[in-house]
């Protein structure tokens, strides 16, 4: 009997079965897939002038509140000094109320002393009551003169103070503009794109750079209408990406957003039901350990 060929045939069938089983085991199914994105922020200039310093690089990590450059502010600073000088000149015209009233107040003190003397004389029949009445009248006149002059001086001083208010407001506006000349990074993250260089002219609203916090990254995926019942906000899902070795890197994600409007299936996005014409977008937040990049594809499993 020639059993060798039969043995080889049986061995071949066993190998085919093992290979097919392995292939079936490695098949990877998913409920939805999409690409990673980040919440990007475009930082724009808030002042106009030359970028005197702007030292950042694409890929650089920045902290929130970090100063990364400034716009030329010489003219604003000079304008502020000019307004401050105008305020000093204006307030220098304020009347010195105590000094200008001192003469009348001295006359009043003298008249009151004279009143005391005349009162004593009247008691000793050395002066007439009319003299005392005249002195009382003189004292009242002096008091009214002091009151009137003080009112006039107060009005003049208050008028000068009011005239200085618009100038002070202009200084506050300049201080706000000067503060905006400093380019301060608003959020912690990584610089994705740089749009300007030092020594270029900046205008208000001109984009300077784009930054995103990549410590948490968003996987935007699409599901069909019949999958909506399987998910809810804050639901944990399994996110899989290629590990580069023919396998998958698995991590946990949380559904943070579900679109309430359907849209046409994106050409570059696959869903579980490829026959569906309308899909719903969802966002899954994934903690990024540095592996996930913007634009990378990922797959989602609802049931872990």
C-alpha positions as CSV (number, residue, x, y, z in Angstrom):
1,X,0.0,0.0,0.0
2,X,1.2,3.5,-0.8
3,X,0.2,5.4,2.3
4,X,2.7,8.3,2.0
5,X,0.7,10.3,-0.5
6,X,-2.4,9.8,1.6
7,X,-0.6,10.9,4.7
8,X,0.7,14.0,2.9
9,X,-2.9,14.7,1.7
10,X,-4.3,14.4,5.2
11,X,-1.5,16.7,6.6
12,X,-2.2,19.3,3.8
13,X,-5.9,19.3,4.8
14,X,-5.1,19.8,8.4
15,X,-2.8,22.7,7.6
16,X,-5.5,24.3,5.4
17,X,-8.0,24.0,8.2
18,X,-5.6,25.6,10.7
19,X,-4.9,28.5,8.4
20,X,-8.5,29.1,7.7
21,X,-9.3,28.9,11.4
22,X,-6.5,31.4,12.1
23,X,-7.9,33.7,9.4
24,X,-11.4,33.5,10.9
25,X,-9.9,34.2,14.4
26,X,-8.1,37.3,13.1
27,X,-11.1,38.8,11.5
28,X,-11.9,42.1,13.1
29,X,-15.4,43.5,13.2
30,X,-16.4,46.9,14.3
31,X,-19.6,49.0,14.7
32,X,-18.2,52.2,13.3
33,X,-15.0,53.8,12.2
34,X,-13.7,57.3,11.6
35,X,-10.7,59.5,12.0
36,X,-9.1,61.3,14.9
37,X,-9.4,65.0,15.3
38,X,-8.7,67.6,17.9
39,X,-10.4,70.7,19.2
40,X,-8.2,73.2,17.5
41,X,-7.9,76.9,18.4
42,X,-6.5,79.5,16.0
43,X,-4.8,82.3,17.9
44,X,-4.9,85.6,16.2
45,X,-3.2,89.0,16.7
46,X,-5.0,91.5,18.9
47,X,-2.8,94.4,18.0
48,X,-1.4,96.0,14.9
49,X,2.3,96.4,14.3
50,X,5.5,94.5,13.7
51,X,6.1,91.2,15.4
52,X,9.2,92.1,17.4
53,X,9.3,88.6,18.9
54,X,7.5,85.4,18.0
55,X,9.5,82.3,18.9
56,X,7.5,79.2,18.6
57,X,7.8,76.1,16.4
58,X,5.3,73.6,15.0
59,X,5.1,70.6,17.3
60,X,6.1,72.7,20.4
61,X,4.2,72.2,23.6
62,X,3.0,75.4,25.2
63,X,1.4,76.1,28.6
64,X,-1.7,78.2,29.1
65,X,-0.7,81.8,29.9
66,X,2.8,81.5,28.5
67,X,4.1,84.6,26.7
68,X,5.5,83.7,23.3
69,X,6.0,87.1,21.7
70,X,5.0,90.7,21.4
71,X,3.9,93.3,18.8
72,X,5.7,96.7,18.6
73,X,4.1,99.0,21.1
74,X,6.3,102.1,21.0
75,X,3.6,104.4,19.5
76,X,1.0,103.3,22.0
77,X,3.4,103.9,24.9
78,X,4.2,107.4,23.6
79,X,0.5,108.2,23.2
80,X,-0.1,107.1,26.8
81,X,2.7,109.4,28.0
82,X,1.2,112.3,26.1
83,X,-2.2,111.7,27.8
84,X,-0.6,111.5,31.2
85,X,1.1,114.8,30.6
86,X,-2.2,116.4,29.6
87,X,-3.9,115.1,32.8
88,X,-1.0,116.5,34.9
89,X,-1.3,119.9,33.1
90,X,-5.1,120.0,33.6
91,X,-5.1,119.0,37.2
92,X,-2.4,121.5,37.9
93,X,-5.0,124.2,37.2
94,X,-7.1,123.1,40.1
95,X,-7.5,125.9,42.7
96,X,-5.8,125.4,46.1
97,X,-9.0,125.9,48.1
98,X,-7.4,126.2,51.6
99,X,-4.9,128.8,50.4
100,X,-7.5,130.9,48.5
101,X,-9.8,130.9,51.5
102,X,-7.1,131.6,54.1
103,X,-7.4,135.4,53.8
104,X,-11.1,135.5,54.4
105,X,-10.9,133.0,57.2
106,X,-8.2,135.2,58.9
107,X,-10.5,138.2,58.6
108,X,-13.3,136.1,60.2
109,X,-11.1,135.1,63.1
110,X,-10.1,138.7,63.6
111,X,-13.7,139.8,63.5
112,X,-14.8,137.2,66.0
113,X,-12.0,138.4,68.4
114,X,-13.2,142.0,68.0
115,X,-16.8,140.8,68.7
116,X,-15.6,139.4,72.0
117,X,-13.9,142.6,72.9
118,X,-16.9,144.8,72.0
119,X,-19.2,142.5,73.9
120,X,-17.1,143.1,77.0
121,X,-17.1,146.8,76.4
122,X,-20.9,146.8,76.0
123,X,-21.2,145.1,79.4
124,X,-19.1,147.9,80.9
125,X,-21.1,150.6,79.1
126,X,-17.9,151.5,77.2
127,X,-19.4,150.6,73.8
128,X,-22.8,150.9,72.3
129,X,-25.1,147.9,71.3
130,X,-25.0,149.3,67.7
131,X,-21.2,148.6,67.6
132,X,-21.9,145.0,68.6
133,X,-24.7,144.7,66.0
134,X,-22.4,146.0,63.3
135,X,-19.7,143.5,64.2
136,X,-22.2,140.6,64.1
137,X,-23.3,141.8,60.7
138,X,-19.7,142.0,59.5
139,X,-19.1,138.4,60.8
140,X,-22.1,137.1,58.9
141,X,-20.9,138.8,55.7
142,X,-17.5,137.2,56.0
143,X,-19.1,133.8,56.6
144,X,-21.2,134.2,53.4
145,X,-18.2,135.3,51.4
146,X,-16.3,132.3,52.5
147,X,-19.2,130.0,51.7
148,X,-19.7,131.5,48.3
149,X,-16.0,131.4,47.4
150,X,-15.7,127.8,48.6
151,X,-18.6,126.8,46.5
152,X,-17.1,128.5,43.4
153,X,-13.7,126.9,44.0
154,X,-15.3,123.4,44.5
155,X,-17.3,123.8,41.2
156,X,-14.1,124.8,39.4
157,X,-12.1,121.9,40.8
158,X,-14.9,119.4,40.0
159,X,-15.1,120.7,36.5
160,X,-11.4,120.2,35.9
161,X,-11.7,116.7,37.4
162,X,-14.5,115.9,35.0
163,X,-12.5,117.2,32.1
164,X,-9.7,114.8,33.0
165,X,-12.1,111.7,33.0
166,X,-12.1,111.3,29.2
167,X,-8.3,111.5,29.1
168,X,-8.1,108.8,31.9
169,X,-10.5,106.6,29.9
170,X,-8.2,107.0,26.9
171,X,-5.3,105.9,29.0
172,X,-7.2,102.8,30.1
173,X,-8.0,102.0,26.5
174,X,-4.3,102.4,25.6
175,X,-3.3,100.1,28.6
176,X,-5.7,97.5,27.2
177,X,-4.1,97.8,23.7
178,X,-0.7,97.6,25.3
179,X,-1.6,94.4,27.1
180,X,-2.8,93.0,23.8
181,X,0.6,93.6,22.3
182,X,1.8,90.7,24.4
183,X,1.0,87.4,22.7
184,X,-0.1,85.1,25.4
185,X,-1.0,81.5,24.7
186,X,-4.6,80.8,25.8
187,X,-4.6,77.1,26.3
188,X,-2.1,74.3,27.0
189,X,-1.5,72.2,23.9
190,X,0.7,71.5,20.9
191,X,1.4,74.0,18.1
192,X,-0.1,72.5,14.9
193,X,0.5,75.2,12.4
194,X,2.5,78.5,12.5
195,X,1.2,81.2,10.2
196,X,3.5,84.1,10.9
197,X,7.2,84.9,11.6
198,X,9.0,87.5,13.6
199,X,9.5,90.9,11.9
200,X,6.3,90.4,9.9
201,X,3.5,92.9,10.1
202,X,0.6,91.8,12.2
203,X,-2.9,93.2,12.0
204,X,-5.9,92.8,14.3
205,X,-7.4,89.4,13.6
206,X,-4.5,88.0,11.6
207,X,-4.0,84.3,12.5
208,X,-0.7,83.6,14.1
209,X,-0.8,79.9,14.9
210,X,-3.1,77.0,15.5
211,X,-2.9,75.0,18.7
212,X,-4.7,72.0,20.1
213,X,-4.7,70.0,23.3
214,X,-3.7,66.5,22.2
215,X,-3.8,65.0,25.7
216,X,-7.3,64.1,24.9
217,X,-8.2,63.4,21.2
218,X,-11.6,63.0,19.5
219,X,-12.5,60.2,17.2
220,X,-15.3,61.3,14.9
221,X,-17.2,58.3,13.6
222,X,-20.4,57.7,11.8
223,X,-23.2,55.3,12.6
224,X,-26.4,54.3,10.8
225,X,-29.9,55.2,12.1
226,X,-30.5,51.7,13.4
227,X,-27.4,51.9,15.6
228,X,-28.7,55.0,17.5
229,X,-30.5,52.8,20.0
230,X,-27.3,51.1,20.9
231,X,-25.5,54.2,22.1
232,X,-25.9,57.1,24.6
233,X,-23.9,60.0,25.8
234,X,-21.1,59.2,28.3
235,X,-21.2,55.6,27.2
236,X,-17.9,53.8,27.3
237,X,-16.8,52.1,24.0
238,X,-13.8,50.2,22.8
239,X,-11.5,52.1,20.3
240,X,-9.1,50.1,18.2
241,X,-6.3,51.3,15.9
242,X,-3.6,49.5,13.9
243,X,-0.6,48.9,16.0
244,X,1.7,48.6,13.0
245,X,2.4,44.9,13.5
246,X,-0.7,43.5,12.0
247,X,-2.7,43.8,15.2
248,X,-4.8,46.3,17.0
249,X,-4.2,48.7,19.9
250,X,-7.2,48.8,22.1
251,X,-8.2,51.6,24.4
252,X,-11.3,53.0,26.1
253,X,-13.3,56.0,24.8
254,X,-16.3,57.9,25.9
255,X,-19.1,59.1,23.6
256,X,-19.3,62.9,24.2
257,X,-21.6,64.0,21.4
258,X,-24.2,62.4,19.1
259,X,-25.5,64.4,16.2
260,X,-29.2,65.0,16.1
261,X,-29.2,65.4,12.3
262,X,-28.5,62.8,9.6
263,X,-26.1,63.5,6.8
264,X,-24.9,61.7,3.7
265,X,-22.3,59.0,4.2
266,X,-18.8,60.5,3.9
267,X,-16.9,58.7,1.1
268,X,-13.9,58.1,3.3
269,X,-15.8,56.7,6.2
270,X,-17.2,53.2,6.5
271,X,-20.0,52.1,8.7
272,X,-21.3,48.7,9.8
273,X,-24.1,48.9,7.2
274,X,-22.4,50.2,4.1
275,X,-25.7,50.3,2.3
276,X,-27.0,53.1,4.4
277,X,-27.2,56.5,2.6
278,X,-27.7,58.6,5.7
279,X,-25.6,58.4,8.8
280,X,-25.2,60.2,12.2
281,X,-21.9,61.6,13.4
282,X,-20.6,60.9,16.9
283,X,-17.6,62.0,18.8
284,X,-15.7,59.7,21.1
285,X,-13.2,61.2,23.5
286,X,-10.0,59.2,23.9
287,X,-7.1,59.8,26.3
288,X,-4.0,60.2,24.2
289,X,-0.7,58.7,25.4
290,X,1.0,60.2,22.3
291,X,0.2,57.3,20.0
292,X,-2.9,58.9,18.4
293,X,-2.4,61.5,15.7
294,X,-4.8,63.8,13.9
295,X,-6.1,62.1,10.8
296,X,-5.4,58.5,12.0
297,X,-8.2,56.0,11.5
298,X,-9.9,54.2,14.4
299,X,-12.6,51.7,14.8
300,X,-15.3,51.6,17.5
301,X,-16.9,48.6,19.2
302,X,-20.1,49.4,21.2
303,X,-20.1,46.2,23.2
304,X,-16.8,45.6,24.8
